[in-house]
Amino acid sequence: MTSDIVVTDRLTKRYGEHAAVDAVSLTVRAGEVYGFLGPNGAGKTTTLRMLTGLVRPTSGTATLFGCAPGDGAVAARTGVLIEGPGFFPYLSGRDNLRVLSRCRRLQDDAVESALHRVGLRHRGHDRFRTYSLGMKQRLGVAAALLGEPDLLILDEPTNGLDPAGMAEMRELIVELADSGHSVMLSSHMLSEVQEICDRVGVISRGELIAQSTVAELRGGTSLLVRADPRERAAAVLAELLGRDVVDTVGDALAVAVSPELAPKVARVLVDAGIDLYELSRRERSLEDVFFAMTSDSNPGDRTASNEPRRMS
């Protein structure tokens, strides 16, 4: 049975009348990569700061490994990178990590291992102030990796990285999960989240509006049909398959049926004298789902649950 190592129950943070985080209940399971998604200002970083004991919640609770955030036992098992990494600018990257490792009573070989894993070993002797934004971000991830923590909480870990660096960070996160670590990360790179995360939570205006696997959020595969006349094609397919599975998407039709029915769909349209220009598989990306869930909707109409919100 999979255990939950991070659990929040109606976790809330208010600043005056403004609810930055509003009754968020989420879980992160052992050994998974959990993507925490939301627009700017949605409450992602505030939630992560509450999980690490940096911000005190107004109400609700959070536990990590069964203990309260900030507990010494939790800190020993958790690596954190939230917002921009802070280091001594006049020290080298290696010496900055040595300061941190000695505070945690770790050996210097932990520093070399962390530098190697983020691709900075050959630049470890350079002063931090000479690092690019991407290198600073890598060093922040290296600091989070010190001591081989069971849980990593990473806020935008690919920020400032070039495409090659992003690919390397993806590989590192997958490697960490494969070796038994749990990773909770926030990211604006939805294509990356889709590729590496097991489950995601979506927060908007402080409320958790969905929590599910990536596959469940994206929904099943459907068919994309471009035909002329489109209205006649929609009527024919609705009669064949049911009105609830045919929807208009731009100048085409989205048909929510298995791709195995593609030959049958093609035959019925051609037999009806309809010109068929395209018949292809249609899969919604996580980005499509994210924008559909977070744009132009009333937060009061949203309900957080373990099931994805149904969208047309």
C-alpha positions, -999 to +999 in steps of 0.1 A: +000+000+000+013+034-010+019+057+019+013+095+019+043+114+031+029+149+027-007+155+038-025+188+041-060+193+055-077+225+046-044+244+047-051+281+046-030+313+047-046+347+048-031+381+046-058+404+060-089+397+039-069+380+011-067+342+011-034+334-006-041+297+000-077+286+007-085+252+024-060+232+003-061+194+010-035+175-010-013+144-007+021+134-020+029+097-020+062+080-013+083+075-045+062+097-068+069+129-087+041+153-078+036+184-100+021+214-083+006+237-110-010+270-111-009+305-127+013+332-112-001+343-078-022+312-075-007+302-041+019+276-051+050+292-034+030+301-003+018+265+000+054+252-004+066+277+022+040+264+047+051+228+040+087+237+049+079+257+080+089+290+065+053+304+068+028+297+095-006+288+083-037+308+094-057+276+097-056+239+087-028+215+091+001+200+072+023+170+080+054+156+064+064+120+074+037+123+101+053+154+117+047+191+116+066+213+091+099+226+106+103+196+129+140+186+131+131+150+120+114+164+089+142+188+081+167+159+081+147+141+055+137+170+033+157+189+006+142+223-004+146+248-032+120+276-030+123+308-051+158+319-059+187+301-041+206+322-016+244+317-013+274+337-003+284+356-035+322+357-027+325+319-020+328+293-047+299+270-055+318+242-038+326+262-007+289+273-004+279+237-004+306+229+022+292+255+045+258+239+043+271+203+045+290+211+077+259+227+092+242+194+086+272+174+098+278+158+064+311+148+049+327+167+020+321+138-004+284+147-002+293+180-018+311+164-046+283+140-052+257+168-054+279+189-077+283+159-100+246+152-101+237+187-113+266+190-138+286+217-119+316+197-107+339+214-133+327+249-122+326+242-085+357+263-079+341+295-095+327+321-073+289+321-070+286+357-082+301+347-116+274+320-121+247+325-147+210+322-136+209+286-148+241+277-129+227+293-097+196+273-101+216+241-105+236+249-073+203+254-055+192+219-065+226+206-055+220+221-020+187+204-018+203+171-027+228+172+002+224+143+025+202+123+000+169+135+014+138+113+011+117+142-001+126+170-024+105+202-026+115+221-057+100+255-067+106+260-105+138+238-106+143+245-144+141+282-141+169+298-161+181+266-177+187+262-214+169+234-233+199+210-227+198+219-190+161+213-188+165+179-203+193+171-178+171+183-149+142+161-161+165+131-162+178+139-127+142+141-113+132+108-129+164+092-116+157+104-081+122+090-082+134+057-096+159+055-067+132+059-041+131+096-035+098+116-036+097+148-055+072+177-052+078+204-078+061+234-091+067+244-127+055+265-155+069+241-181+037+220-185+052+198-212+079+187-187+054+181-160+034+159-184+065+139-192+078+132-157+051+136-131+030+108-118+003+130-103-005+167-103-024+192-082-038+223-098-042+254-077-060+286-089-067+317-068-057+298-037-080+268-042-070+233-052-093+226-081-080+192-092-057+164-080-052+134-101-028+115-124-017+132-156-034+106-177-068+111-159-066+149-162-058+147-199-087+123-205-089+096-232-079+097-268-105+109-293-108+114-330-104+148-349-126+150-380-124+177-407-152+173-432-174+194-454-202+203-448-192+202-411-228+206-398-239+176-419-209+155-407-218+164-370-254+153-375-244+120-392-218+112-364-243+122-337-269+098-351-243+070-353-225+075-320-246+098-299-248+135-295-228+136-263-196+124-280-195+149-308-182+184-302-170+213-323-134+224-320-126+253-342-133+243-378-133+206-369-151+180-349-139+162-318-154+128-315-149+112-280-147+075-291-119+050-294-095+055-324-104+019-333-137+033-346-119+055-372-126+031-402-163+031-393-164+069-389-147+073-423-171+049-441-203+065-427-192+100-437-182+090-472-214+069-477-233+100-467-216+120-495-196+141-471-160+152-481-136+139-455-103+159-453-088+147-421-093+119-396-067+117-369-061+108-333-067+137-309-050+138-274-053+168-252-020+180-237-017+189-201-013+225-212-047+224-229-063+210-198-045+235-175-057+265-194-092+252-197-093+247-159-077+280-148-090+306-173-121+327-170-140+307-144-155+315-110-134+300-082-165+296-062-177+270-087-146+248-083-144+218-060-111+202-050-112+165-051-091+135-060-110+133-093-103+155-123-129+181-130-150+172-161-146+196-190-163+198-223 
